[in-house]
Each structure stands twice: as structure tokens, then as C-alpha cells.
Amino acid sequence: MRLDDLHRLRDAGLIPAGRFLQAAARLRDGPRWEAWGRRALLAAGMAHLLAGVIFFFAFNWADLSSMAKFALLGGGSGLAALAAILVRLDTPAGQALLVSASVLLGGLLAVIGQVYQTGADTWELFAFWALLILPWVAVSRSAAHWILWLTVAGLAAWFYGADILMPTQRLRWETLTAGVALIPALALAAREAALARGWAWLGAAWERLVLLGASLALAIVPALSFVLDASFGITHTGAVGLLVLGLITAASLAAYARRIPDRHALVMAVAAIALVVAAAGGRALDEAIGFTRGSTVQTVASLALLLPWLLLVFAVAAGAVRRMRGRIAALQAVG
């Protein structure tokens, strides 16, 4: 569809005047598809190149000397960083090269630890990796590079909790998972604040969905553990996950229903709430009738009640999303 087609639809009264600019902004004409194709091919090419490096090391590990391993990874990282500077960091190619340099640097650190058996904990590798690539991330002005850095930093935090704090009983896995869920959630809040201040390079819609999806996915695991665990109680550490999930979903609904309208983010938040509510209903049925205990009649009866409950929960969730979408459309039409 071209812009001329939108004009004809508007003249025919099929597109309200308040929605014409919104439709035109979402139009994907030839140049936009060309730009998208270039970025997609660039990302695919870099991913295949990095995968090739990994498979090369996996296949030739025993035949390569230690210095050859260091030279290939270190030299590749340095050359990629130099090439990024030469082609300019504000171009997609330069940003992709700098991301590749960061990935290869992480591989170099892993190989150093493997060759010299440094005895460093896993979390130290990821923490040092995140620290070393932070300057590159800061100058790249690339959302993908920041996502990579947040992933590395989040893994460092996770392994620190799993390897240091959990074995000494200072932390439970539910609290650790809920805490790590706050990393992408806080990054999302920072991203929205920066975007409001004019940092246009953070404006891609996928960034919001990736960060929100990661935080919800991490928080919902301990939340469901709290709801479904047989040791259910307010002292259960999974309650932290339920609290974090509640904060994230509440903030998402408040932000993306009115201030920053985004129906995709709303669907994700409502779906997370619906999953927890559905699990709570299933738990209540299990306590009242029992899925595995007692006779077959009890199991069939509980399952017969569970299905309508699930249908009701997700029907209500779908209705809520539909109403929010209508409100968003009204706000955009007024705007």
C-alpha cells in the first residue's frame, strides 16, 4: 500500500481524519522496506559470522595452540572495533561491528579462563566482561548493544547469587530471580525517560517489548511458585516474586494505557496477570477437590471446573485488552 492509497481511503470516508496521520506513519513504502531489509541482512550476516567463529573453535579446539586462540579472538575483537570506528559508529554497520567486537571479547575471556584455569567464578567472568565492554556500549548509541550489555550484567548478577549467596543460604532462588527481573524493568524505565528527553535512537518498538518481556518472564516464575507451591504462605520467598510482578504490571498498565500508549505492552502485562490469576484458581480447586488425590470422580470434577475457570479468566483479560485498545485509539485520534 502506498500513500496515494491512503488518500483515496480517506476521501472515501473509510479512514477517519484523526487516524490518517497515524496510518501514514505506519506505512511501509519501498524505501522503508529497503532500509529494513538492509538491517535484517546485516544482523543475519553478523550472527552467522559469530556463529562461524564459535563452530571453528569447537571443531579445531584441540589443534589450536593457546596463542592461536588468543590471537584469533583478541585480534578479531580489535579489528572489529577498529573497523567500527572507520565506518563510523552512527551507522548500522559500525554498530554491528562494535557488537561483534564485544561478543568476541567475551569469547576471549572465556578462552583465557579455560586455558589457564584461573579458578574464577562464573559470575566474575560475566562481570569483567560487562565492565570491559561498557565504554564501547556507551559510545555505540545502539539499543542492541545495550540489550547485550544488560544480558551480560544480568547473568553476572544471577551467577553471583546462584554460586555465592544461595549455597550459604543467604538467598533463595525465588528472591534471586525476582531481583534479576528488576534489571530489565529498571532499564525499561530508564529507556522511557531517555526517549522522552529526545534520545531518538532508543525509539524502536522492539526494545520496549524485549525489556518488558524479559522482566515479566523472570518475575512470573517465582510468582507462580508462590501461588502453586504446597508450602504456600506469606513467609514463602516466592511472595517477593509476586510483589515484583505486581509492581511491573502495575507500572506497565499505568504507563502504556495512557501516558505512552502501546497495546502490545498492555497485552503482555495483562497476560502475565491472567496467568497468575488462572494459577490461583487452579490451586484453589486443587485444595477444594484435588487433582491427584482421591477418586477419579474428584479429578474429573476438578478438571471440569478448571476449564471454565480458564476460559473465564482469559475472556476477561481479552475484554480488558479490547477496552484498553479502544481507549488508546481514542487518545491517538484526539492527539
MISE-310714 format. One record per residue: y, x, z of N, C-alpha, C in turn; chain. Coordinates in steps of 0.1 Angstrom, whole numbers, plus 2048, in hexadecimal, padded with zeros to 3 digits. Example, Ala and Ser with C-alpha at 12.3 -4.5 7.8 and 13.67 -1.06 7.14 Angstrom:
BEGIN
7C7  884  84E  7D3  87B  84E  7DF  884  84E  A;
7EA  880  847  7F5  889  847  800  881  84F  A;
END
This chain:
BEGIN
7F4  808  800  800  800  800  80C  809  800  A;
816  805  7F8  823  80C  7F7  82E  804  7FD  A;
83A  80B  7FE  845  804  804  84A  7F8  7FC  A;
848  7F9  7EF  84C  7ED  7E6  843  7E1  7EA  A;
837  7E4  7ED  82E  7D8  7F1  833  7D2  7FE  A;
838  7DA  807  83D  7D4  814  84A  7CC  811  A;
852  7D1  808  85E  7C9  805  85A  7BB  7FF  A;
850  7BB  7F6  84C  7AE  7F0  846  7A5  7FB  A;
83E  7AB  804  839  7A2  80F  844  79D  818  A;
84E  7A5  81A  85A  7A0  822  861  795  81B  A;
863  797  80E  86B  78D  806  863  780  805  A;
856  781  806  84D  775  805  84C  76E  813  A;
852  774  81D  852  76F  82B  845  771  832  A;
83D  77B  82D  830  77E  834  831  788  83F  A;
83D  78F  83F  83F  799  849  84D  796  850  A;
84D  793  85D  85A  790  863  864  79B  862  A;
870  798  862  87A  7A3  861  879  7AD  86C  A;
876  7A8  878  875  7B1  883  869  7BB  883  A;
85F  7B7  87A  854  7C0  879  854  7C9  86D  A;
85E  7C7  864  85E  7CF  858  85F  7DE  85A  A;
868  7E2  863  86A  7F0  866  85E  7F6  86C  A;
857  7EE  875  84B  7F3  87C  840  7F5  871  A;
83F  7EC  868  835  7ED  85D  838  7F9  854  A;
845  7FB  851  849  806  848  846  813  84F  A;
848  814  85D  846  820  864  837  824  864  A;
82F  81A  863  820  81D  863  81A  81E  856  A;
822  81D  84B  81D  81E  83E  819  82C  83B  A;
80D  82D  835  808  83A  831  809  83C  822  A;
814  842  81D  815  844  80F  80E  851  80B  A;
810  855  7FE  80A  861  7F9  80D  86D  800  A;
81A  870  802  81D  87D  809  817  87E  818  A;
817  872  81F  812  872  82C  803  875  82C  A;
7FC  86F  822  7ED  871  821  7EB  880  81E  A;
7F3  885  815  7F2  893  811  7F4  89C  81D  A;
7FE  89A  826  800  8A2  832  7F5  8A0  83B  A;
7F0  894  83D  7E4  892  846  7D8  899  841  A;
7D6  899  834  7CA  8A0  82E  7CB  8AF  830  A;
7D7  8B4  82F  7D8  8C3  831  7D5  8C7  83F  A;
7DB  8BF  848  7D8  8C2  857  7C9  8C0  85A  A;
7C3  8B6  855  7B5  8B4  857  7AC  8BF  852  A;
7AF  8C3  845  7A7  8CE  83F  7AA  8DB  847  A;
7B6  8DD  84B  7B9  8E9  853  7B1  8EA  860  A;
7B1  8DE  867  7AA  8DE  874  79B  8DF  871  A;
796  8D9  867  787  8DA  864  784  8E9  860  A;
78D  8EF  858  78A  8FD  854  78A  906  860  A;
794  905  869  794  90D  875  788  90B  87E  A;
784  8FE  880  779  8FB  888  76C  901  882  A;
76A  901  875  75F  907  86F  75F  916  870  A;
76B  91C  86F  76C  92B  870  768  92F  87E  A;
76D  928  888  76A  92B  896  75B  929  899  A;
756  91E  893  747  91C  895  73F  927  88E  A;
744  92C  883  73D  937  87C  73D  944  885  A;
748  946  88C  749  952  895  73E  950  8A0  A;
73E  944  8A6  734  942  8B0  726  944  8AC  A;
722  93E  8A0  715  940  89B  712  94E  897  A;
71C  955  892  71A  963  88E  716  96B  89B  A;
71D  969  8A6  719  970  8B2  70C  96C  8B7  A;
709  95F  8B6  6FC  95A  8BB  6F0  960  8B3  A;
6F2  962  8A6  6E7  967  89E  6E6  976  89F  A;
6F1  97D  8A0  6F1  98C  8A0  6F4  992  8AD  A;
6F2  98B  8B8  6F6  990  8C5  6EE  99D  8C9  A;
6E1  99D  8C6  6D9  9A9  8CA  6DC  9B5  8C1  A;
6E1  9B2  8B5  6E4  9BD  8AC  6F2  9C3  8AD  A;
6FA  9BC  8B4  708  9C1  8B5  70A  9CA  8C1  A;
711  9D5  8C0  715  9DD  8CC  720  9D6  8D4  A;
721  9DA  8E0  72C  9D5  8E8  73A  9D6  8E2  A;
73C  9E2  8DC  74A  9E4  8D6  74C  9DC  8CA  A;
741  9D9  8C3  742  9D1  8B7  745  9C2  8BB  A;
73F  9BE  8C6  742  9B0  8CB  751  9AF  8CF  A;
755  9B9  8D7  763  9B9  8DB  76D  9BA  8CF  A;
76A  9C2  8C6  773  9C4  8BA  774  9B8  8B2  A;
769  9B1  8B0  769  9A5  8A7  771  99A  8AE  A;
76E  998  8BA  775  98D  8C1  784  990  8C4  A;
786  99C  8CA  793  9A1  8CD  79C  9A2  8C1  A;
796  9A9  8B7  79E  9AB  8AA  7A0  99D  8A3  A;
797  994  8A4  799  987  89E  7A4  97F  8A5  A;
7A4  980  8B2  7AE  979  8BA  7BC  97F  8B7  A;
7BD  98D  8B6  7CA  993  8B4  7CF  990  8A6  A;
7C6  991  89C  7CA  98E  88E  7CE  980  88C  A;
7C7  977  893  7CB  969  892  7D9  966  898  A;
7DC  96D  8A3  7E9  96C  8A9  7F4  972  8A0  A;
7F1  97D  89A  7FA  984  891  7FD  97B  885  A;
7F2  976  87F  7F3  96D  874  7FC  960  877  A;
7FA  95B  883  801  94F  887  810  952  887  A;
814  95F  88C  822  962  88C  827  964  87E  A;
81F  96A  875  824  96C  867  826  95F  860  A;
81D  955  862  81F  949  85A  828  93F  862  A;
82D  943  86D  836  93B  876  82F  931  87E  A;
833  931  88B  82C  929  895  82F  91A  894  A;
83A  917  88D  83D  909  88B  837  902  87F  A;
82D  909  879  825  903  86E  817  8FF  873  A;
811  8F6  86D  803  8F2  871  7FA  8FE  870  A;
7FB  907  866  7F2  912  864  7F5  91C  870  A;
801  91E  873  804  928  87E  7FE  922  88C  A;
800  915  88E  7FB  910  89A  7EB  910  89B  A;
7E5  90E  88F  7D6  90E  88F  7D1  91D  891  A;
7D8  926  88C  7D5  934  88E  7D6  938  89C  A;
7E1  933  8A3  7E2  937  8B1  7D8  930  8BA  A;
7D4  924  8B6  7C9  91E  8BE  7BC  926  8BC  A;
7BA  92A  8AF  7AE  933  8AD  7AE  93F  8B5  A;
7BA  946  8B6  7BB  952  8BE  7B8  94F  8CC  A;
7BC  944  8D2  7B9  940  8E0  7AA  93E  8E2  A;
7A3  938  8D8  795  935  8D9  78D  943  8D9  A;
791  94B  8D0  78B  958  8CE  78D  961  8DB  A;
798  960  8E1  79B  967  8ED  792  963  8F8  A;
78F  956  8F9  786  951  903  778  956  900  A;
774  957  8F3  767  95C  8F0  766  96B  8F4  A;
771  972  8F2  771  980  8F6  76F  982  905  A;
776  97A  90D  774  97A  91C  765  977  91F  A;
75F  96D  919  751  96A  91C  748  976  918  A;
74B  97D  90D  742  988  909  744  994  912  A;
750  996  917  753  9A1  921  74B  99E  92D  A;
74B  992  932  743  98E  93E  734  990  93C  A;
730  98D  930  721  98D  92D  71D  99C  92C  A;
725  9A4  925  721  9B2  923  721  9BA  930  A;
72C  9B9  937  72E  9C1  943  729  9BA  950  A;
724  9AE  94F  71F  9A7  95B  729  9A8  966  A;
735  9A4  964  740  9A6  96E  73D  99F  97B  A;
735  994  97B  732  98D  987  73D  982  98A  A;
746  981  981  751  977  983  74B  969  982  A;
750  960  98B  74C  952  98A  751  94C  97D  A;
74B  941  97A  74E  93A  96D  75D  935  96D  A;
761  930  979  76F  92B  97A  779  936  978  A;
776  943  97B  77F  94E  979  781  951  96A  A;
776  950  963  777  952  954  781  948  94E  A;
77F  93B  951  788  931  94C  796  932  951  A;
798  935  95E  7A5  937  963  7AC  942  95C  A;
7A6  94E  95B  7AC  959  954  7AF  956  945  A;
7A6  94F  93F  7A8  94B  931  7B4  942  930  A;
7B5  938  939  7C1  930  939  7CE  937  93B  A;
7CD  941  944  7D9  949  947  7DD  952  93B  A;
7D4  958  934  7D7  961  929  7DD  959  91D  A;
7D8  94D  91A  7DC  947  90E  7E9  93E  911  A;
7ED  93D  91E  7F8  934  921  805  938  919  A;
809  945  917  814  948  90F  813  944  901  A;
807  945  8FB  805  940  8ED  807  931  8ED  A;
802  92A  8F7  803  91C  8F7  811  917  8F8  A;
819  91F  900  827  91B  903  82F  91C  8F6  A;
82D  926  8EE  835  929  8E2  830  921  8D6  A;
824  91C  8D6  81E  916  8CA  824  909  8C7  A;
829  901  8D1  82E  8F4  8CF  823  8EB  8C8  A;
817  8ED  8CC  80C  8E6  8C6  805  8DD  8D0  A;
804  8D0  8CE  7FD  8C7  8D7  7EE  8CB  8D8  A;
7E8  8CE  8CD  7DA  8D2  8CD  7D8  8DE  8D6  A;
7E1  8E8  8D6  7E0  8F4  8DE  7E1  8F1  8EC  A;
7EA  8E7  8F0  7EB  8E3  8FE  7DF  8DC  903  A;
7D9  8D4  8FA  7CC  8CD  8FE  7C2  8D7  900  A;
7C1  8E2  8F8  7B7  8EC  8FA  7BA  8F3  908  A;
7C6  8F6  90B  7C9  8FD  918  7C6  8F4  923  A;
7C9  8E7  923  7C6  8DE  92D  7B7  8DD  92F  A;
7AF  8DD  924  7A1  8DD  926  79B  8E9  92D  A;
7A1  8F5  929  79C  901  930  7A0  901  93F  A;
7AD  8FD  941  7B1  8FC  94F  7A9  8F2  957  A;
7A6  8E7  951  79E  8DD  958  790  8E2  95B  A;
78A  8E9  952  77D  8EF  954  77D  8FA  95F  A;
788  901  960  78A  90B  96B  78A  904  978  A;
792  8F9  979  793  8F1  985  785  8EB  989  A;
77E  8E6  97F  771  8E0  981  767  8EA  987  A;
766  8F5  980  75C  8FF  984  760  906  992  A;
76D  906  995  771  90B  9A2  76C  902  9AD  A;
76E  8F5  9AA  769  8EB  9B4  759  8EB  9B5  A;
753  8EC  9A9  744  8EB  9A9  73D  8F7  9AE  A;
743  903  9AC  73D  910  9B0  741  915  9BE  A;
74D  911  9C2  753  917  9CE  754  90C  9D9  A;
759  901  9D6  75C  8F7  9E1  750  8EE  9E4  A;
749  8E9  9D9  73E  8E0  9DC  732  8E7  9E3  A;
72E  8F3  9E0  723  8F9  9E8  726  8FA  9F6  A;
732  8FC  9FA  736  8FD  A08  739  8F0  A0F  A;
736  8E5  A08  738  8D7  A0D  747  8D4  A10  A;
750  8DC  A0A  75E  8D9  A0B  763  8CE  A01  A;
75B  8CB  9F8  75F  8C1  9EE  753  8BA  9E8  A;
754  8AD  9E5  749  8A6  9DF  74D  8A5  9D0  A;
742  8A2  9C8  744  8A2  9BA  74D  896  9B6  A;
74D  88B  9BD  756  880  9BA  764  884  9BB  A;
768  88B  9C6  775  88F  9C8  77A  899  9BE  A;
771  8A2  9BA  774  8AC  9B0  776  8A6  9A3  A;
76E  89D  99F  76F  896  992  77C  88E  991  A;
77F  887  99C  78C  87F  99D  798  889  99C  A;
797  894  9A3  7A2  89E  9A3  7A4  8A3  995  A;
799  8A7  98E  79B  8AC  980  7A0  8A1  977  A;
79D  895  97A  7A3  88A  971  7B2  889  972  A;
7B8  88E  97D  7C6  88E  97E  7CD  898  975  A;
7C5  8A2  970  7CB  8AD  967  7D0  8A6  95A  A;
7C7  8A0  952  7CC  899  946  7D6  88E  949  A;
7D5  887  955  7DE  87C  958  7EC  882  95A  A;
7ED  88D  962  7FA  893  964  800  899  957  A;
7F7  89E  94F  7FB  8A4  942  801  898  939  A;
7FA  88D  93A  7FF  881  932  80D  87D  937  A;
80F  87D  944  81C  879  949  827  883  945  A;
823  890  945  82D  89A  941  82F  899  932  A;
825  895  92A  827  894  91C  831  888  919  A;
82F  87D  920  838  871  91D  846  875  921  A;
848  87C  92C  855  880  930  85C  889  926  A;
854  893  921  859  89C  917  85C  895  90A  A;
854  88C  906  856  884  8FA  863  87C  8FB  A;
866  877  907  872  86F  909  87E  878  908  A;
87D  885  90B  888  88E  90A  88A  894  8FD  A;
882  890  8F3  884  894  8E5  87A  89F  8E0  A;
870  8A2  8E7  866  8AB  8E3  85D  8A5  8D8  A;
862  8A4  8CC  85B  89C  8C2  84D  8A2  8BE  A;
84B  8AE  8C0  83E  8B4  8BC  832  8AF  8C5  A;
836  8A8  8D0  82C  8A1  8D8  82A  893  8D5  A;
82F  88E  8C9  82F  880  8C6  822  87A  8C0  A;
818  882  8BD  80C  87D  8B6  805  873  8C0  A;
801  868  8BA  7FB  85D  8C2  7ED  862  8C8  A;
7E6  86B  8C1  7D9  86F  8C6  7DA  877  8D3  A;
7E5  87D  8D6  7E6  885  8E2  7E6  87C  8EE  A;
7ED  871  8EE  7ED  867  8F9  7DF  862  8FB  A;
7D8  85E  8F1  7CB  858  8F2  7C0  863  8F7  A;
7C1  86F  8F3  7B8  879  8F8  7BA  87C  907  A;
7C7  87D  90B  7C9  880  919  7C6  874  922  A;
7C9  868  91D  7C6  85C  925  7B7  85A  926  A;
7B0  85C  91A  7A2  85A  91A  79B  864  923  A;
79F  871  923  799  87B  92C  79B  877  93A  A;
7A7  873  93E  7A9  870  94C  7A1  864  951  A;
7A1  859  948  799  84D  94C  78A  850  94C  A;
785  858  943  777  85B  943  773  863  94F  A;
77B  86C  953  778  874  95F  779  86C  96C  A;
783  864  96D  785  85C  979  77B  851  97B  A;
776  84B  970  76E  840  971  760  843  976  A;
75C  850  974  74E  854  979  74D  853  988  A;
756  859  990  755  857  99F  758  849  9A3  A;
761  842  99B  764  834  99F  758  82B  99E  A;
750  82D  993  744  825  991  739  82A  99C  A;
739  836  99F  730  83B  9AA  734  834  9B7  A;
740  832  9BA  745  82B  9C6  740  81D  9C6  A;
741  816  9BA  73E  808  9B9  72F  806  9BA  A;
727  80F  9B3  719  80D  9B2  710  814  9BC  A;
715  81E  9C3  70D  826  9CC  708  81D  9D7  A;
6FB  820  9DB  6F6  818  9E6  6FD  81B  9F4  A;
703  826  9F5  70A  82A  A01  719  825  A01  A;
71B  81A  9F9  728  814  9F8  72F  813  A05  A;
73C  817  A05  744  816  A12  751  81D  A10  A;
75B  819  A18  768  81F  A16  769  82E  A19  A;
75F  833  A1F  75F  842  A22  758  849  A16  A;
752  842  A0D  74C  849  A01  756  850  9F9  A;
753  85D  9F6  75D  865  9EF  760  85F  9E1  A;
758  857  9DB  75B  851  9CE  767  848  9CF  A;
76B  844  9DB  777  83C  9DC  783  843  9D7  A;
783  850  9D7  78E  858  9D2  78F  856  9C3  A;
783  856  9BC  783  853  9AE  788  845  9AB  A;
784  83B  9B3  789  82E  9B1  799  82D  9B2  A;
79E  835  9BC  7AC  835  9BE  7B3  83C  9B3  A;
7AE  847  9AE  7B4  84E  9A3  7B3  846  996  A;
7A8  83F  994  7A7  836  988  7B1  82B  989  A;
7B3  826  995  7BD  81B  997  7CB  820  994  A;
7CE  82C  998  7DB  831  996  7DE  833  987  A;
7D3  839  980  7D5  83C  972  7D6  82F  96A  A;
7CE  825  96D  7CE  819  965  7DB  811  968  A;
7E0  811  975  7EC  80A  978  7F8  810  971  A;
7F8  81E  971  803  825  96A  803  822  95B  A;
7F7  822  956  7F5  820  947  7FA  812  943  A;
7F6  808  94B  7FA  7FA  948  809  7F8  94A  A;
80F  7FF  954  81D  7FE  956  825  805  94A  A;
820  810  946  827  818  93C  825  812  92E  A;
819  80F  92A  816  80C  91C  816  7FD  919  A;
819  7F5  923  81B  7E6  920  829  7E3  91D  A;
833  7EB  922  841  7E8  920  849  7F4  91C  A;
849  7FF  925  852  80A  922  84F  812  916  A;
842  815  914  83D  81C  908  832  814  902  A;
835  809  8FB  82A  800  8F6  820  807  8EE  A;
813  806  8F2  808  80D  8EB  7FB  804  8EE  A;
7F7  7FD  8E4  7EC  7F4  8E6  7DF  7FB  8E8  A;
7DD  807  8E1  7D1  80E  8E2  7CF  814  8F1  A;
7DA  819  8F6  7D9  81D  904  7D6  812  90E  A;
7DC  806  90B  7D9  7FB  913  7CA  7F7  913  A;
7C5  7F7  907  7B6  7F4  905  7AE  7FD  90E  A;
7B1  80A  90E  7A9  814  915  7AA  811  924  A;
7B7  80E  929  7B9  80B  937  7B2  7FE  93C  A;
7B3  7F4  934  7AC  7E7  937  79D  7E9  937  A;
798  7F0  92D  78A  7F2  92C  784  7F9  939  A;
78C  803  93E  787  80A  94A  787  800  956  A;
791  7F8  957  791  7EE  962  785  7E5  960  A;
783  7E0  954  778  7D7  952  76A  7DD  955  A;
768  7E9  952  75C  7F0  955  759  7F0  964  A;
764  7F3  96C  762  7F4  97B  760  7E6  980  A;
767  7DC  97B  765  7CE  980  757  7C9  97D  A;
753  7CC  971  745  7C8  96D  73B  7CF  975  A;
73D  7DC  978  733  7E3  981  733  7DD  98F  A;
73F  7D9  994  740  7D3  9A1  738  7C6  9A2  A;
73A  7BE  997  732  7B1  997  723  7B3  996  A;
71F  7BD  98E  711  7C1  98E  70C  7C5  99B  A;
714  7CD  9A3  710  7D1  9B0  70F  7C5  9B9  A;
718  7BC  9B8  717  7B0  9C1  70B  7A8  9BE  A;
707  7A7  9B2  6FB  79F  9AE  6EF  7A6  9B3  A;
6EF  7B4  9B2  6E4  7BB  9B7  6E2  7BA  9C6  A;
6ED  7BA  9CD  6EC  7B8  9DC  6E8  7AA  9DF  A;
6EC  7A0  9D7  6E8  792  9DB  6DA  78E  9D7  A;
6D6  793  9CB  6C9  78F  9C6  6BF  79B  9C4  A;
6C4  7A5  9BE  6BC  7B1  9BC  6B7  7B2  9AE  A;
6B9  7BD  9A8  6B4  7C0  99B  6A6  7C5  99B  A;
6A3  7CE  9A4  696  7D4  9A4  68D  7D0  9B0  A;
693  7CA  9BA  68C  7C6  9C6  687  7B8  9C4  A;
67C  7B5  9CB  677  7A7  9CC  670  7A3  9BF  A;
66F  796  9BC  667  791  9B1  66E  792  9A4  A;
666  790  99A  66B  790  98C  676  785  98A  A;
674  77A  991  67D  76F  990  68B  773  995  A;
68C  77B  9A0  699  780  9A4  69F  789  99A  A;
698  791  994  69D  79A  98A  6A2  793  97E  A;
69B  789  979  69F  781  96E  6AB  779  971  A;
6AC  774  97D  6B7  76C  981  6C4  774  982  A;
6C3  780  988  6CE  789  989  6D3  78D  97B  A;
6CA  790  972  6CE  794  964  6D4  788  95D  A;
6CF  77C  960  6D5  770  95A  6E3  76E  95E  A;
6E6  772  96B  6F4  771  970  6FD  77C  96B  A;
6F6  788  969  6FE  794  966  704  792  958  A;
6FD  78D  94E  702  78C  941  70E  783  940  A;
70E  777  946  71B  76F  945  726  776  94C  A;
723  77E  957  72E  785  95E  734  78F  955  A;
72C  797  94E  731  7A1  945  739  79B  93A  A;
734  78F  934  73C  789  92A  749  784  92F  A;
749  77F  93B  756  77A  941  760  785  943  A;
75B  790  949  764  79C  94C  76A  7A1  93F  A;
762  7A3  935  768  7A9  928  76F  79F  920  A;
76C  792  922  774  788  91B  782  787  921  A;
783  788  92F  790  788  935  798  795  931  A;
790  7A0  931  797  7AD  92C  79C  7AC  91E  A;
795  7A6  915  799  7A4  907  7A5  79B  907  A;
7A5  790  90F  7B1  787  90F  7BD  78E  915  A;
7BB  797  91F  7C7  79E  924  7CD  7A7  91A  A;
7C4  7AE  912  7C8  7B7  908  7D0  7AF  8FD  A;
7CB  7A4  8FA  7D1  79C  8EF  7DF  797  8F3  A;
7E0  793  900  7EE  78F  905  7F7  79B  905  A;
7F2  7A7  909  7FB  7B3  909  7FF  7B7  8FB  A;
7F6  7B6  8F1  7F9  7B9  8E4  804  7AF  8DF  A;
803  7A3  8E2  80E  799  8DE  81B  79D  8E5  A;
81B  7A1  8F1  827  7A5  8F8  82D  7B1  8F1  A;
824  7BB  8EE  829  7C7  8E7  82F  7C4  8D9  A;
829  7BB  8D2  82E  7B7  8C5  83C  7B0  8C7  A;
83D  7A8  8D1  84A  7A1  8D3  855  7AB  8D7  A;
851  7B5  8DF  85B  7C0  8E3  85F  7C8  8D7  A;
856  7CB  8CE  859  7D3  8C2  861  7CB  8B8  A;
85F  7BE  8B8  867  7B6  8AF  875  7B5  8B3  A;
877  7B3  8C1  884  7B3  8C6  88B  7C0  8C4  A;
883  7CC  8C6  889  7D9  8C4  88D  7DC  8B6  A;
END
